[in-house]
Structures are given as structure tokens and as C-alpha cells.
Amino acid sequence: MKTLLLVLIGALSFSFYSHANGLQEATLLYQNKDYQKALTIYESLDNKYPNSVPTLYNLGNTHIQLGNIGKGIVYYKRALRFEPRNKDILHNLEIAQSKMRSEEHTSELQSPD
């Protein structure tokens, strides 16, 4: 029984360590404006840890930087399911939705009738 508990603790520790390292690596890439590589790592982390608010939030930020506003909004909303009062997420979601409305308005103005 003790052995099983130690194995489980070790596996959880490794999992947390892997997640933290992945977040750190992706964040460095993001800070260096290498958004595409950061996105690849964040997506990999999302596949392994789908309920990670930092991963979801950073996926939202990265998609916004890449011009994928709709996808950014989707990730902010996913993050809000776990932390509905997170001010950073709410703020970025509001900005992204405003950009989306602005782009839609601009698109309507440029469309030939």
C-alpha cells in the first residue's frame, strides 16, 4: 500500500513538473514573440491538462496575438468556466470581444452592396 502511494505521489509530482516546465517554456517563447511555437506547446499542454486555467488563458492570449480573435475568445471562455471571477481573463475577454465587434463593423463598412 505504501509503495502504491509513493508511486502515485511520484507520478503526480512528475506531471506537475512537466506542466510547469511546459508553461515556462511556452511563456518564454510568447515573451520573445514566437507565438506559433508558443501555441504548439500550449496546445500540447491543453491536450494533457484540459482544465488548466493558465494554459487556457495563455492559449487565448496567443491566439489573439496571431490574429485568431474568435479562437482566443473560445479559450478565455473555457478558462472562465473554472475561474469565473478571474479579472485578467474577464478583462482580456472584453478586449477580444470589442476587437471582434470592431472587425465585424469594419467588414460591414467595406462590403460592397
Accessible surface in RSA format (square Angstrom, percent):
REM  Atomic radii and reference values for relative SASA: ProtOr
REM  Chains: A
REM  Algorithm: Lee & Richards
REM  Probe-radius: 1.40
REM  Slices: 20
REM RES _ NUM      All-atoms   Total-Side   Main-Chain    Non-polar    All polar
REM                ABS   REL    ABS   REL    ABS   REL    ABS   REL    ABS   REL
RES MET A   1   194.18 100.6 148.68  98.4  45.51 108.4 133.20 113.2  60.98  80.8
RES LYS A   2   170.22  83.0 166.33 102.1   3.89   9.3 110.75  99.7  59.47  63.3
RES THR A   3    99.94  71.1  98.65 100.0   1.29   3.1  63.63  85.5  36.31  54.9
RES LEU A   4   102.53  57.1  98.46  70.4   4.07  10.2 101.21  71.1   1.32   3.5
RES LEU A   5   102.44  57.1 101.00  72.3   1.44   3.6 102.12  71.7   0.32   0.9
RES LEU A   6   123.84  69.0 116.03  83.0   7.80  19.6 116.29  81.7   7.55  20.3
RES VAL A   7    91.63  60.3  83.26  75.4   8.37  20.2  89.91  78.1   1.71   4.6
RES LEU A   8    93.64  52.2  93.62  67.0   0.03   0.1  93.62  65.7   0.03   0.1
RES ILE A   9    89.63  51.0  88.79  66.1   0.84   2.0  89.41  64.4   0.21   0.6
RES GLY A  10    37.82  46.6   0.00   N/A  37.82  46.6  32.86  90.2   4.96  11.1
RES ALA A  11    56.68  52.1  43.58  67.3  13.10  29.8  51.44  72.4   5.24  13.9
RES LEU A  12   125.92  70.1 121.92  87.2   4.00  10.1 122.28  85.9   3.64   9.8
RES SER A  13    65.21  55.1  54.37  72.6  10.84  25.0  38.89  82.8  26.32  36.9
RES PHE A  14   140.68  70.4 135.71  84.1   4.98  12.9 140.09  84.9   0.59   1.7
RES SER A  15    38.73  32.7  36.29  48.4   2.44   5.6  22.09  47.0  16.64  23.3
RES PHE A  16   147.93  74.0 142.71  88.4   5.21  13.6 147.39  89.4   0.54   1.6
RES TYR A  17   135.44  63.2 134.32  76.4   1.12   2.9  94.19  70.8  41.25  50.8
RES SER A  18    35.79  30.2  25.63  34.2  10.16  23.4  23.92  50.9  11.87  16.6
RES HIS A  19    24.32  13.3  24.32  16.9   0.00   0.0  12.15  12.5  12.17  14.2
RES ALA A  20    39.24  36.1  31.70  48.9   7.54  17.1  35.51  50.0   3.73   9.9
RES ASN A  21    60.42  41.7  56.60  54.7   3.83   9.2  22.51  54.2  37.91  36.6
RES GLY A  22    11.22  13.8   0.00   N/A  11.22  13.8  10.74  29.5   0.48   1.1
RES LEU A  23    28.82  16.0  28.65  20.5   0.16   0.4  28.82  20.2   0.00   0.0
RES GLN A  24   114.51  64.0 107.36  78.5   7.15  17.0  32.30  68.8  82.20  62.3
RES GLU A  25    96.62  55.5  93.25  70.5   3.37   8.0  29.84  57.7  66.78  54.5
RES ALA A  26     0.00   0.0   0.00   0.0   0.00   0.0   0.00   0.0   0.00   0.0
RES THR A  27    46.43  33.0  46.43  47.1   0.00   0.0  39.59  53.2   6.84  10.3
RES LEU A  28    98.80  55.0  98.80  70.7   0.00   0.0  98.80  69.4   0.00   0.0
RES LEU A  29    38.40  21.4  38.38  27.5   0.02   0.0  38.40  27.0   0.00   0.0
RES TYR A  30    52.53  24.5  50.94  29.0   1.59   4.1  38.82  29.2  13.71  16.9
RES GLN A  31   118.81  66.4  91.40  66.8  27.41  65.3  37.97  80.8  80.84  61.3
RES ASN A  32   113.57  78.3  88.06  85.1  25.51  61.4  23.35  56.2  90.22  87.2
RES LYS A  33   151.62  74.0 132.96  81.6  18.66  44.4  89.15  80.2  62.47  66.5
RES ASP A  34    46.24  32.4  40.27  40.1   5.98  14.1  17.45  41.1  28.79  28.7
RES TYR A  35    39.22  18.3  36.48  20.8   2.74   7.1  24.53  18.4  14.70  18.1
RES GLN A  36   107.15  59.9 105.09  76.8   2.06   4.9  55.91 119.0  51.24  38.9
RES LYS A  37   126.71  61.8 124.07  76.1   2.65   6.3  72.41  65.2  54.30  57.8
RES ALA A  38     0.00   0.0   0.00   0.0   0.00   0.0   0.00   0.0   0.00   0.0
RES LEU A  39    12.72   7.1  12.72   9.1   0.00   0.0  12.72   8.9   0.00   0.0
RES THR A  40    83.09  59.1  80.92  82.0   2.17   5.2  62.66  84.2  20.42  30.9
RES ILE A  41    34.46  19.6  33.17  24.7   1.28   3.1  34.46  24.8   0.00   0.0
RES TYR A  42     1.97   0.9   1.97   1.1   0.00   0.0   0.00   0.0   1.96   2.4
RES GLU A  43    70.15  40.3  68.43  51.8   1.73   4.1  21.08  40.8  49.07  40.1
RES SER A  44    47.73  40.3  42.47  56.7   5.25  12.1  26.84  57.2  20.88  29.3
RES LEU A  45     9.68   5.4   9.68   6.9   0.00   0.0   9.68   6.8   0.00   0.0
RES ASP A  46    15.93  11.2  14.16  14.1   1.77   4.2   0.48   1.1  15.45  15.4
RES ASN A  47   125.85  86.8  95.30  92.1  30.55  73.6  28.33  68.2  97.53  94.3
RES LYS A  48   138.69  67.7 109.90  67.4  28.79  68.5  67.82  61.0  70.87  75.5
RES TYR A  49    49.48  23.1  44.56  25.4   4.92  12.8  41.72  31.4   7.76   9.6
RES PRO A  50    65.16  47.5  64.09  58.4   1.07   3.9  64.09  52.9   1.07   6.7
RES ASN A  51    98.73  68.1  85.33  82.5  13.41  32.3  20.86  50.2  77.87  75.3
RES SER A  52    14.62  12.4   5.69   7.6   8.93  20.6  13.71  29.2   0.91   1.3
RES VAL A  53    16.73  11.0  15.16  13.7   1.57   3.8  15.16  13.2   1.57   4.3
RES PRO A  54    68.18  49.7  63.34  57.7   4.84  17.6  68.18  56.3   0.00   0.0
RES THR A  55     0.03   0.0   0.03   0.0   0.00   0.0   0.03   0.0   0.00   0.0
RES LEU A  56     0.06   0.0   0.06   0.0   0.00   0.0   0.06   0.0   0.00   0.0
RES TYR A  57    49.47  23.1  49.47  28.1   0.00   0.0  32.06  24.1  17.41  21.5
RES ASN A  58    31.66  21.8  31.62  30.6   0.04   0.1   0.83   2.0  30.83  29.8
RES LEU A  59     0.00   0.0   0.00   0.0   0.00   0.0   0.00   0.0   0.00   0.0
RES GLY A  60     0.00   0.0   0.00   N/A   0.00   0.0   0.00   0.0   0.00   0.0
RES ASN A  61    20.88  14.4  19.10  18.5   1.77   4.3   5.54  13.3  15.34  14.8
RES THR A  62     0.00   0.0   0.00   0.0   0.00   0.0   0.00   0.0   0.00   0.0
RES HIS A  63     3.97   2.2   3.97   2.8   0.00   0.0   2.72   2.8   1.25   1.5
RES ILE A  64    24.61  14.0  16.32  12.2   8.28  20.0  16.32  11.8   8.28  22.5
RES GLN A  65    91.49  51.2  64.68  47.3  26.81  63.8   3.00   6.4  88.49  67.1
RES LEU A  66    60.72  33.8  31.91  22.8  28.81  72.4  36.60  25.7  24.12  64.9
RES GLY A  67    53.90  66.5   0.00   N/A  53.90  66.5  29.02  79.6  24.88  55.7
RES ASN A  68    54.31  37.5  46.74  45.2   7.57  18.2  11.55  27.8  42.76  41.3
RES ILE A  69    11.74   6.7   9.08   6.8   2.66   6.4   9.08   6.5   2.66   7.2
RES GLY A  70    29.72  36.7   0.00   N/A  29.72  36.7  22.34  61.3   7.38  16.5
RES LYS A  71   120.16  58.6 117.57  72.1   2.60   6.2  66.75  60.1  53.41  56.9
RES GLY A  72     0.00   0.0   0.00   N/A   0.00   0.0   0.00   0.0   0.00   0.0
RES ILE A  73    17.97  10.2  17.97  13.4   0.00   0.0  17.97  12.9   0.00   0.0
RES VAL A  74    83.43  54.9  81.59  73.9   1.84   4.4  82.96  72.1   0.46   1.3
RES TYR A  75    35.47  16.6  35.47  20.2   0.00   0.0   7.39   5.6  28.08  34.6
RES TYR A  76     4.75   2.2   4.75   2.7   0.00   0.0   0.15   0.1   4.60   5.7
RES LYS A  77   107.22  52.3 103.26  63.4   3.96   9.4  55.38  49.8  51.84  55.2
RES ARG A  78    53.93  22.6  53.52  27.3   0.41   1.0  22.07  30.2  31.87  19.3
RES ALA A  79     0.00   0.0   0.00   0.0   0.00   0.0   0.00   0.0   0.00   0.0
RES LEU A  80    24.03  13.4  22.01  15.7   2.02   5.1  22.33  15.7   1.70   4.6
RES ARG A  81   169.14  71.0 135.87  69.3  33.27  79.2  70.60  96.5  98.54  59.7
RES PHE A  82    88.50  44.3  61.41  38.0  27.09  70.5  65.06  39.4  23.44  67.1
RES GLU A  83    72.52  41.6  69.18  52.3   3.34   8.0  26.78  51.8  45.74  37.3
RES PRO A  84    82.05  59.8  71.68  65.3  10.37  37.7  71.97  59.4  10.09  62.7
RES ARG A  85   203.30  85.4 190.72  97.2  12.59  30.0  76.37 104.4 126.94  76.9
RES ASN A  86    41.39  28.5  30.28  29.3  11.10  26.7  11.76  28.3  29.63  28.6
RES LYS A  87   167.52  81.7 158.95  97.5   8.57  20.4 103.21  92.9  64.30  68.5
RES ASP A  88    91.75  64.3  89.21  88.8   2.54   6.0   9.26  21.8  82.49  82.3
RES ILE A  89     1.56   0.9   1.56   1.2   0.00   0.0   1.56   1.1   0.00   0.0
RES LEU A  90    77.14  43.0  72.94  52.2   4.20  10.6  73.29  51.5   3.85  10.3
RES HIS A  91   108.14  59.1 103.44  71.9   4.70  12.0  70.17  72.3  37.97  44.2
RES ASN A  92    32.48  22.4  29.85  28.8   2.63   6.3   5.25  12.6  27.23  26.3
RES LEU A  93    17.36   9.7  17.36  12.4   0.00   0.0  17.36  12.2   0.00   0.0
RES GLU A  94   118.51  68.0 116.70  88.3   1.81   4.3  33.30  64.4  85.22  69.6
RES ILE A  95    77.56  44.1  75.25  56.1   2.31   5.6  77.41  55.7   0.14   0.4
RES ALA A  96     1.36   1.2   0.84   1.3   0.52   1.2   1.29   1.8   0.07   0.2
RES GLN A  97    54.64  30.6  53.61  39.2   1.03   2.4  10.38  22.1  44.26  33.6
RES SER A  98    55.18  46.6  53.16  70.9   2.02   4.7  15.37  32.7  39.81  55.8
RES LYS A  99    93.83  45.8  90.33  55.4   3.50   8.3  56.43  50.8  37.40  39.8
RES MET A 100    55.39  28.7  55.39  36.7   0.00   0.0  38.95  33.1  16.44  21.8
RES ARG A 101   142.63  59.9 138.13  70.4   4.49  10.7  69.69  95.2  72.93  44.2
RES SER A 102    63.64  53.8  55.32  73.8   8.32  19.2  29.62  63.1  34.02  47.7
RES GLU A 103    98.31  56.4  92.26  69.8   6.05  14.4  39.92  77.2  58.39  47.7
RES GLU A 104    94.19  54.1  90.00  68.1   4.19  10.0  36.79  71.2  57.40  46.9
RES HIS A 105   104.41  57.1 102.06  70.9   2.35   6.0  71.49  73.7  32.93  38.3
RES THR A 106    60.63  43.1  60.59  61.4   0.03   0.1  40.52  54.4  20.11  30.4
RES SER A 107    62.89  53.1  56.77  75.8   6.12  14.1  27.73  59.0  35.17  49.3
RES GLU A 108   124.05  71.2 106.48  80.6  17.57  41.8  43.07  83.3  80.98  66.1
RES LEU A 109   128.81  71.7  97.64  69.9  31.17  78.4 100.99  70.9  27.82  74.9
RES GLN A 110   137.35  76.8 108.68  79.4  28.67  68.3  42.04  89.5  95.31  72.3
RES SER A 111    56.91  48.1  44.24  59.0  12.67  29.2  26.32  56.1  30.59  42.8
RES PRO A 112   130.70  95.3 100.64  91.7  30.06 109.3 111.64  92.2  19.07 118.5
RES ASP A 113   189.82 133.0 112.20 111.7  77.62 183.5  68.56 161.4 121.26 120.9
END  Absolute sums over single chains surface
CHAIN  1 A     7903.3       6982.9        920.4       4757.7       3145.6
END  Absolute sums over all chains
TOTAL          7903.3       6982.9        920.4       4757.7       3145.6
